[in-house]
Amino acid sequence: MSATASGEVIVDADNGVLTITIDRPAQRNAMTKAAAHVIAAALIRLDEDPDLRVGILTGNGGTFCAGMDLKRFQLGERPVVDGRGFGGLVESPPEKPLIAAVEGWALGGGFELVLASDLVVAGESAKFGLPEVTRGLAARAGGIFRAPRVLPRAVALEMLLTGQPLSAATALSHGLLNRVVDDGSALTVARDIAAVIAANAPLAVRASKAFALASRTMSDSEAFEVQGAYTDPVFASQDAIEGPAAFVERRPPRWTGR
């Protein structure tokens, strides 16, 4: 295991999983510009390091992220990274899978970090909200358009227009979450899921995520026409030979990512 800490974010790698932990519990893990840059660098590392397969984003101290630090916002700070947006994530999610492990509040930009992730595990007391309208702001770090994509239209609009949060149970019922777990165990369960993903063929995982997202607005006929650009390299790879061979020989596959 390797770990680095910036004072506001902890980044550690273990068994192909990169865990990014926002570490400002006294401020409910409110996002700062410095933290956003650390997260951006970690996500670039996730995509560029062939030994890393999956990322996890979480927060310390029982809160995921309460959005941007409003005290610093009043002083003119914006917790964004050029080309990557709020938190170094929302405008440029990684090509590899990213799991949000949520305890407590995911508010404003914090919820928008969740919406930019691929899978979500939440403690049963977690809450998700877009309260920007109550502060004279708008959810412009992806919330305005991502919430209506993943939630029923009426539910998303109620969140956006009232600023009131969803409970974990309600979020699960609307398909926003993958798991609701005992409080305090979201990161553990996220790591379990990450280990399953990390054991799969990396080229296949990356291509599956990429086209699943790229095809959202395509018709079936369009998707079948376009998907070859994503899937042909997977079928032509060494891993596509290794996978069936390992199955026939009843042994674990040895993926090379090539």
N, C-alpha and C positions, 0 to 999 in steps of 0.2 A: 504494500500500500504506500502511496505517496500523497502528501498533503501540503497545501500552502494556505496561508491566511493573510488577508490584507488588512485586518482590523475591522472590516465591515462584511467581508465574504470569506467563507472557507471553501476551498476546492480540494477534493481528494479523489484519487483514482484507485480502484481495487477490482481485480478480476474483470476487466473490460468495461467497468461502469464508472462514469465520472459523476460525482455528487457535488452539487453546488449549493451551499447553504448560506442564505442571507443571515448575517450575524449582528443585528442591531436590536436585540430583544427589548431594550429599554425604550426604544422608539417604535415598537411593534413592527420592526423590520421595514420601516418606511424607506423607500428607495432614494439614494443619493447619486450624484453624477459619478463619484468615485466607485461606488458599488456597481453601477451600470457598466462601467468600463471593465471591471474585473469579470463580470458575468459575460460580457461580449468576448473577452479574451479566452475565457474558459470554453465557450461554445465554438469558437474557432479551433481551439485545441481538440475538442471532441470530434469535429469533422475531419481534421487533418491527421490525427494520430490513428494509424491502422490498428493499434492495439485496443482502442476504445470503441465500444459498440453501442452504448446507450448512455444517455444523460438523465440525471435526476435533479430537479430543482425543488428546494425546500427552504424552510426558515427555522431559526432557533427560538426557543423560549415559548412555544405554544401558539405562535402566530406565524402565518405564512408570509404575508406582506400587506401592509395597510395602505399601499399606494405610494405616491411621491411624498417626500418630506415637505409638508406645507410651510413650515417655518423657513426652510431653505428656499422654497418657491417664492415666498414674499421677498427674499433677498435677491431674487433674480436667477437662482440656480434652476436648471432644467435637467432632470436625471435621464438624459437621452444620449445615445451614441450615434454619430452621423452614419447613415446607411443601415442602422440596426434599430433605431427608435428607443422607446422607453425600456429601461432595464437592460439595454443591450440585446433585446430579444425580439420584441413584438413585430418589427418590420422585416426581420431576417431570421426566422427560426432555423435551427440546425437541420442538415440533411439527414442526420441520424435521429433515431427516436428520442424524444424527451418526455419524461414522466414528471408530472407535478405531484409532490407529496404534501398535502395540505393539512395543517392543524390550525384551529382557530380561524381567524379572519383572513379572507382574501378580498380586499376592498379596492375599488378603483383600479389603478394601475396593477395592483396585486392580482385582481381577478383577470385583468387583461393578460398578465403573464400566464395564468392558468389557461385562458382561451388560446394562447399561442402554443401551448404544449399539446402533445399527442394523446397521452393517457393521463388520467387523474385518479389518485387515491386520496381519500379524505377521512379524517377522524369524524366520528358521529356528531361532534359539536361544532364542526366547521361551518362557516357561513360565507356566502359569496354575494358581493354587491357592487353596484356601480352608482355610488352616491354623488357623482360629479355635479348633477343639477342642483344639489343642496348646497353646493359651494360656489355656484355661479360659473361652473365649468362644464365641459362635455367630455364624454369618454372617447377621446380621439386617439388612444393608443390601441385601437382595434375593437374596443367594446361595442361601438355603435353598429358595426357590420358583422363582427364575429358572433356576438350574442344571438342575433336573429338566425344565424346559420345553424347553430347547435341547439337552440332552444325553440319551442313553439313561439310563433310570432307574438301572440298575446302575452306570453310570459316574459319574453325579452323586452317588449315595449313597456310593460309594467315596471320592470327593473330600471330601464333607462329613464322613464318619465317620473317615477316616484322616488327613486333612489333607495328603495327598501331592499333588504337582502333576501336571499334564498337560504333555507336550511340545507344541510347535506342530504337529508332524506328527500326533500323536494327536488333538489338538483339531480339526485340519482333517479327519481321517478321520471324526469324529463330527459334522461339520457346524457346528461352533462358529465357524469362521473362513471368510472369503471368499477370502483369499490368504495363502500363505506365501511370503515373498520373501527375497532375500539380506539378511543382517544389515546394518543401517544404511540400508536403503532403504524401510522401512515407510512413513515419512512421505511420501516421493516418490510411491510407488504410491498411497497414500491420496489425495494431491492429484490424481493422474490420475483416479481414480474420482470424486472430488468435482467435477472440472471437467466430466465427462460428465453428472453429475446436475444441476449448475448450469446447463447448457445447455438443460435441459428446462423445460417449462411449470411455473412454481412452484405454481400452484393444484392442478394435477394431481398433482404430486409430494407435496404436503402431504396431499391427500385420500387418495392411495394409501397413504401411511404410516399415516395415522390409522385407516383402516378395516381395513387388514391386521392391525393390532394389536387393534383393538376386536372383530374377528370371531373371535378365536382360540377362544372357547368356544361359538360359535354353530354350529348345524346349517346345511347349505346353504340350506334353505328359509328359516330365520330371517335368514341373511345377505342373501339376495335381497330380503327384505321391508324390511330396515333400510338397505341400502347407498345408497338414493336420497338420504337426508339428507346423505351425504358426496359422492356423485357428481353429483347434479342440478345443484348450483352450478357444477361444473366444466364440464358440457355447456352450461350457459347463459351461460358467460363469454365475454368478448371473445377470450380466448386460444383458445377452442374454434373460433372463426371464423378466427383468424389461423393456427393450425396447418395446417389443410387448404389454406388459401390459399397459404401459403408452400410447401407440398409441390407444389401444382399449378404454381406459378410458379417452382419450382426455385431458391428462395432461402432463406437462413437465416430462421427465424421471429423476429419482434420481440415478445417476450412483455412484457405489461404487468402481469401478476398480477391482472387484473381480468376 
